[in-house]
Amino acid sequence: MPAWPEHVMWWHVYPLGFVGAPIRDDVDPDAAPEHRLDRLEPWLDHVIGLGLNGLLLGPVFAAETHGYDTVDHFRIDPRLGDEDDLRRLVDGAHARGIRVLLDGVFNHVGRGHPAFRAFADGGDDPGLFRARRVDGRVEADVFEGHDALVALDHSSPAVVDLVVDVMCHWLERGVDGWRLDAAYAVPADFWAQVLPRVRERFPDAWFLGEVIHGEAADIVRTSTIDALTQYELWQGIWHGIADRNFFELSHAVERNDQLLATFVPQTFVGNHDVTRIASAIGPDLVPHALAVLFTVAGTPSVYGGDELGWTGVKEERVGGDDAVRPEFPAAPPRDDELDPSALRILDAHRALIALRRRKPWLWRAHTDVVEVTNTALSLRTAVGDDAVVVALNIDDAPASLPVADGVTVVAGEGAVADGRAALPPRGWLVLEA
């Protein structure tokens, strides 16, 4: 794995929503480009201001609706613009020291993909899809029951070649790596055929697999993927806080430590597929979630808008993702334009990201659970004498937790004396040795 991911923290955005592009109505993948992608560039300084240095982009390739139904991996979605627009964004990011990751949807394509359309219309089988002709018509396997998403045939050398070509095409144009969408649905040995070929040409590329379930360490060893999404920690954080059950969070932190023998996961408290953290646990407890995210091992990401306290609930229906994938304003708000709750969340992000920058060893450090109850938790992450301590209280009554002597407050609300943290109701503290 290249060295640079150890020092990157990502700002994750869903471009089609960000720029206000149409998602379901009047979408023509072959339309003339509308140059909306440039709307991201004014936000790059906001990324730097947060202390982040990575831009994790959702799908940007020509698609039929939400972007995960790709019809051309070699062309920018005309709702976003064209290749020159992406080049400008990548160049603008790199000029600021920001890495760029693209979202590769390589498990399936949209039903309107030209190769599938030609096959369905009676043409030769291109060897790309899990599909067959039955009684003169084509029947295709689809992704998780979504009829519009036609599964690729990952046993086919043609699919291996296609994915290698797509990855190399955009790495040649300056991107730094790939998020592998729905990697859990793809056989791990498929990635083991693809990624070494790409690394031969681009040894500095980084590959992040979206894995929701499964034996993570086994997947990494077989696939050669560099990192996987840490959904177990995400669930432990928001469930532990929302359900007032820090034992679940404690268990998730210990499980996160176990992964480090094999790989460093990508950690998060929000992304484009889940209810926003401020809606899941309430705005006043968002700093508690951030305190865990930025002090345990992993490669952290912030889902764009979470740092501003935005809310949004994911629903299981057509359009159920819209609330968590909104259009962004033309420029970031100033601090004096934010309400006190949003400013408190933003300040927590800044303070904790700055701590992470000062202590890069947190990327792969183990965390000890010092004390845990249903509503109070103390964590210690350390390398030698250098330590970070987290004390969290989600009860409506004050709490006292063990921390350590000789620590200073980095962020939060409370006081420290005689090796203990005194936390107000729903209070939190992050301390450093």
N, C-alpha and C positions, 0 to 999 in steps of 0.2 A: 504494500500500500504506500502511496506517496506520503510525504511528511506533512504537507500543508493542511490536511483536514483536522489535524490536532489543534490547529489555531483558528479554525473557522466556526462562527456561529451564524446561522442562517435567518434571513427574513423571507418567509414563505408567502407567495401571492398566487392567486388564481387569475391569470391575465384577462380572460374573456369577461369575467365579472368586474375586475378592476377598472377596465376601460369602458364599461357600459355597453358591450357588444350584445346584439340579439342572440339569445341562446336557443330558442325553440321555433320562433316564427320568422318566416321569410329568410331562412339561411340558405345561401347558395354557395357551396364550396368552390365553385368556379367563377364567382363574381370578381369584379375588379377590386383591387385592394383599397381598403379604407384605412388610412394611416393613423391608427389609434395607439399603437404600441409606444409611441413617443411620450404618452401621458405618464409612463412609469419613471422617466428620467428625473423629473423634479422631486421625486421621492427618494432618490439615491442618497442625497445629503441627509435625509431623515434616517436612513439606515446607518450611516456613519455616526450621526448624532446619538443614536442608541448605543453605539459601541459594537454593532454587528458588522460583519465583513463578508457575507455571503447572500446571494439572491437565488432562492430556490423557486423556479418558475413552474407553474402548472402548465398544462398542454398549450403549445403554440402552433401546432401543425394543422393543416387543412382538415376540417372535420365537419360533420353534419349538424351537430347540436352542441353538446356540452364540452366537446374537445376530446373526450375519451373514445369517440367513434371516428378514429382517424381514417381519412381517405387518401392522404398523400403525405408520407413522412418526409419528403424532400422539399416541401413547400410550406411557407408560413401561411397560417389561416388568413384569408383575405379580410376577415373581420378585424384582424390586428394590424395588417399591413403586408409588407413583403420582406425579403431577406435583408435589404438595406436597412429597414427599420430595426431588425434584430441585431444587425452588425453595430448600429449606432448605440443601442442599449448595452450590448456587451462591451463595446469600447468605452462607453461612459462609466460602466461599472468598474472595469479594469483600471481606468485612469484614477479611480478613487480607492483602489486596492480591494475591490469587491469581487469575489469569485462568482461564477454563474453556473447553475445546474439546470439542465433541461429535464422535462418529464417525458420519458419514453414509454409509450403504450404499446407493448410488444406481446401481450397475451391475446389480443383480439383487434379487429378493425371494424369500421362501420360497414353496414350492409351495402352502402353506396361506393365502396372501394372499387375502382375500375376493374381490377383483376377478378374480384368476386362477381361483379355485375356481368362481366363478359362470360364467365363460367355459367352463371344462372341463366344467361340468354342463349345457352347452347354451345358455347365455345369449349375449347379443350381445358382440361383440369390443369391449373397452373402449378399444382403441387404445394400450395400455400395454406390451404384450409382443411379443417376437419369436416369435410363435406363430401357428399356422394350424390349421384344422380339416381333417383328412384321414380320409375314410371314417367320418365321424361322431364321430371322437375328435380331441382337441387334441394336436398335437405342438409342443413348445416348445424353442427354443434354451436351453441352460443354460451356466453359468459354469464353464469349465475342466473339463468332464466331470462336475461335481457335479449329479446329477439333481435334487437338492432345491432348487437355486438357479436360478430362472427368470430369464432375461435380460430386462431392460427394453429397449424399442425407442427408442433415443436419437435416431432421426430423427423421432419423433412429437412434435408440439407439446404433446400431453397430458402427456408425460413431462417436458418442459421446465417446464410449468406446475406439475406436481406437485412437482418438486424445489425450484423457487422458493418455493412455498407452505410446504413443510416447513422449509426454511432460515429463512424469515422468521418462521414460527410460533415457533421456539425462540429465535431472536435477540430477538424481542419479549419473551421470558421471561428474558432476561438473560445468555444465553451469549455468548461473545466471538468464536466462529468455528467452523470446521468442518474436520475431517480428512475427506478424500474417499477413502473406501475403494476399492481397485482402480481408481484413476483411470486407470491405464495401459490398462485394458480398455475405457474409454469414449472415443469420438471427442473429440479436443481441441476441436473446434468446438462440441460440445454445451455444454461449460463456458463457452465464449465467449457462448453465448446465455443461460445461467443467471446467471452471476456478476455481470455489469453490472446486471441487474435487481435483484439482491439488494443490491448496493452502493448503488444509488440510495436505498434506504431505510435501509441500515446501512453507512455509509461507513467505519466503524471495524472492521468485521468482517475477519478474516484467514482465508485458505483454504489448507490444506495438502493436497497431492495425494500419495496413495500411488502411487509409480511405482517399479517394480522394474527395468525395462529400457526402452530407447528413448532417443531424442535429447532429453535433458532441456531444453536451452535452447529447442529448437523447440517442445516441448510447452508450456512456459511462455508463449512469445510468442503462440502460437495460442490457448491456453485462457484466458489471463489469470489462471490460478492464481498465488498469491503465492509459494509455495515447494513443493518436492518432497522426498520422503524420499531420503536420500543412501545408497542401498544399496551403491554402489561403494566409498565410504569405509569403511562398516561391514565389507565383505568384505576390503578391504585391511588393516584393523586386525587382525581376528582371524586371517585367513590369514597375514599377515605375521608375527605373533607365534607362532601355533601351528605353522607350517611352517618357522620360522626363515628367513624370506625377507623381509628388510626392503626389498628392492628393489620388491616388490609394494606395500608400504605407501607407499614413496616415490612410486611412480607414482600411487597413489590420491590422495595429498596434492596432487600437481601437478595432477591432473585436477579436484580440488575447487576449486583456485584458478581454473581456467578457467571454472567456472560463475558466478563472481562478477560477470562482465560482464553477466549477464542476471538473476540472482536469487541469493538467499542460501538454501542448502538447509537442511533439517532433518537434523541429525546425531545419531547414536546408536551405542551398542555393544550394545544389547539392545532387544527389543520382544516383543510377545505372539506373534509368529510364528516366532521363532528360538530356538535353544538359548541358554541363559543364558551370559553371557560367562565366568563363573567355571568353567563346565563346558567351554566351548570352548577356553580357553587355560590353565586352572588358576588357582586363587585367588591364587597368589603373583605372577602376571603381570597381574592385573587393573589395578593402578595404572599399568602401562605403557600399557594401552589408554586409560585415563582421561586420562593426560597428553596424548595426541594429541587426544582428543575435546574437551577443554576449552581447547586452545590454538590450534586451527585454526578457520578461519571456519565459521560455521554457526549455526543455532538449536538448541542441544543439548537432548536429552531423556534422562532417566534412567528405565529401566524399573523400576517398583516392586519392591523386593526385591533388585535388583542391588547397591544401595548397602549391603546387609547381607550380601553375599557368598553369596546364595542360589544353589543349583545347580538344574539341570533340563535335560533333553535332549529336544528335539523329535524325534518319530518319525513316519514316514509310515504311519499306520494310523489307524483309528477310535479316538479318544481320545488320539491322539499329541501333542496340544497340552496335555494336562492337567498334565504336569509343569512346564510353564513358565507355567501360569495357575492357581496354587494359591490356596487360601483363606488370608487373612491373619488374624493374631491380633487380638484386640479392641483392642489398643493397641500402639504401637511398643515394642520392647525398649529398656531402658536400656543405656547403654554398658557398665556392669558386668555385664550379663547376656550379653554377646557374647564369643565365643571370640577369641583374639588375631588370627586370620586375618581374621575378619569386622570386628573393630574397626580393623584396618589399612586395609581397603577403605573403611570408613565415613570414617575420618580423611582418606584420600586424596580422597574426594568433597568433603568439607567444605573442605579446603585449596584444591583446584583450582576449585571453584565460587566461593569467596571471591576468588581471583585473577581469575576472569572478571568478577566484579562490579566489581573495582577497575579493570579495563581493558575497558570496553565496546566499544572500537574493535576488539577481537578478532572481533566479529561479522562484519566484512567485510574483514579484513586478509589479505594474501597471506602465504604461508609459503614460506620458502626451505629447501631441503634442503642442509645444510652438509656433511654427510658421511654416507655409507651403506655398510654391508657387510651380509652376510647376517644378522648378529646384533647389529649396533650401528647406531645412528641418531642424528644430531643435527639438530634443526630450529630455525629462527629465524623468528619472526613479529614484525613490527615496523611501526610507524608513526612516522616521524621517528626521534628518539632513544629513544623508548619501545619496549622490546623484551621478548619472552618467549622463552626458549630451553629446549628439551627435549633431554635426553640419555638414551638408552635402551640398555640392554645385556641381551640375553636369552641370552647365552652362560653356560656354567658356569665360565668364567674371567674375571678382571677385564678391564676395558676402559678406554681413555682416548680422549676425544672432544674436539674443539674446541668451545668455547662462546664466551666473550667476556670481556674485562676489565671490571671494575666491576659484576659481577652479584652478586645475593644469592640464596640458596637459599629457595625458596618451599615446596617439598615434596620428599620422596624420600630416597634413601640414597646418600651419596657425598661427595666433597669437590671443591673448585675451587681451582686455583692456576695462575698464569701463563697464564690464558686457556684452560685445559683442565679437563675434568671427569674425575676418577678414580672410576670406578664399580666397585663390588664385583660378584661374579658375580650375574647377574640383577638388577642394580641399576638405579635410575632417578633422575633429578633433573629438576626444573623450576625455572628461575631467572628472575629479572626484572631488567631494567636499571634 
